[in-house]
Amino acid sequence: MNLQNALRRARAHRSNSGFTLIEILLVIVIILLLAGALVIFVIPQQKGAEKNTTALLLKNVAAALDTYRLNLGHYPTEQEGGLDALSKKPSFENERMGDKWTGPYLKPGTILDDPWGNKLRYELADNSAPDADKSGALPYKLFSVGPDGQPDTADDVKLFTEESERKE
């Protein structure tokens, strides 16, 4: 008798120990609310992080360009390879110029692409232009075309000097 009562109690306990449909649905709703909050708060942060990463990359490349200029007396030209001259020694007609190149000026493995897969843009300024004497203006443009991949749009990420940042 005692054995039969014990078996009945064990079976009754086992059948009552499962989750009800309402408990399962409640857990699913909570998980969906957490996932929704993650999407709402994290996705916009990713866009800001991509722009910040690009701005840091531009500052890093600008520092390498300045070091290049200090060593060779000018910024890399298109004939020297542009930004590639910071990583690989260009071929110089003048052997003395080649001796001044002490690069690479960027860390090995530095990729000159923005987070959206576009190459960084580097253009030397035209010094013959009448407005080339602007104080605080860099002798080059260094920028990313941003997520849309089109230059001269509102989403471009540009390198600014400290003076131009203060004016805006």
N, C-alpha and C positions, 0 to 999 in steps of 0.2 A: 503494500500500500504506500509506504513512504516513498518508494522508488517511483511509483506512478505519479504521485503528487509533485515530486521534484521534477520529473520530465515535463509535466504540464506547466509548471511555473517557468521552466527554461524556455519552452516553446512560446509561451505568452510574452515573456520578456524579449525574446528575439523578434517577435512580430511588432512590438511597440518601439524597438530601438531604431528603426529606419527614419529617413527624412520625409516630411510631408511635401506635397507638391507646392504648397505656399512657401515653405522654407526654401526650397530650391529656387523658386521664382524670385524670392526676395534677394537671395545671393546673386542671381544673374542681374537683377536691376542694380544692385550696388556696384557690381563689376562694370556695368555699362556706364553708370554715372562717373566712376573713376576714369574710365577710358575717355569719356567726353571731356572731362576737365583737363586731361592730359593733352588732348588735341587743341582745346581752346587756349591753353596757356603756354604750351611748348612750341607749337608751330610758329607763332610770331617771333618767338625768341630765336629760332633758327635763322630767320631772315636777317635779324639784327646781327647775329653772330657771323654770318657770311660777309656782311659789309665790314664789320670790325676786323675780321681776318684779312680781308682785302686791303684795308687801310694799313694794317701792320705790315703786310707784304710790301706795299708801296713805300713805306718808310724805310724798310730794310733795303730795298733796291736803291732808294735815294741815297742812303748812307754809302752803299757800295759805289754808286756813281760819283759821289763826292771824293771818295778815296781814290778812285780811278783818275779823276781830274787832278788831285794833288800829286799823284805819281807821274802822270804824263803831260799835264799842263792843259788838257782839254777833255771835254766829255766825249764818249765814244760816238763815232760817226756811223752813218749807214754803211760806208765802205769798210769799216772795221768790224761790222757785224751787229751794231746796235747793242742791245742788252746782252747778246751772246758774248760780247767782248769782256763781260764781267766774269764769265765762267771759263772761257777758252781763250788762249792767247791768240790775238789776231796776227795776221802777217803784215808787218810794217815795211814800207820801202826803205825807211831809214833804220839802220841797224841799232843806232843809239836809242831810238824810241822803243825798240823791242826789248832792250836791256832795262828800260825803266818800268816795264810792265812787271809787277810783283804779285800778280793774282794767283789763284782765283780770288775774286773779291766777294763772292757769295759762298755760303757754305755748300760743300758738295751735296748734290741731290736736291738743291733748291729748284723747285719747278716754278717757272715764270707764267703760270696760268692762274686765273682767279677761280673761286669755288664753282663758278658756272661753266668752266671749261674753255673760257676765252683767253687768248694770249694778252698779256699786259701790253699796253701801247706806250711807245717811247718816241717822241719827236723832238728834235733839236729846234729851238726857236730861231727865227730868221733875224739875225743881228742887224741886217740892213734896214729893217722896218723902222719908221720914225718913232713908234711907241716902244721900241726895244729897250729904252733907257729907264723904264719904270723901276723905281727903287723897290727892292724886296721881291721882284719877279724873278723866277727861276729861268735859266737859259734853256730850259727844256720843259716839255709836257710829259708827265707820267700819269697814266690813268688806266682804269678798267672800264670796259663798256657796260658792265653791269649785267643783270639777269636777262635783259632783252637782247643783248648782243649787238645793239645799234649804238654807234657813237653819237655824241652830242644830244643825249636825251636826259631826262631828269633823274634816271636811276644810275647814271655813271658815278663811279667812285674815283675821285681825283685826289692827287697829292697837292696839298696846300702848304704854303709857307706859314709860319706863325703869324706874320703880320697880316696876311690876307684872312686868316681865321679870326683875328681880333676885329677886323672891319665888319664881318658879316654878323 
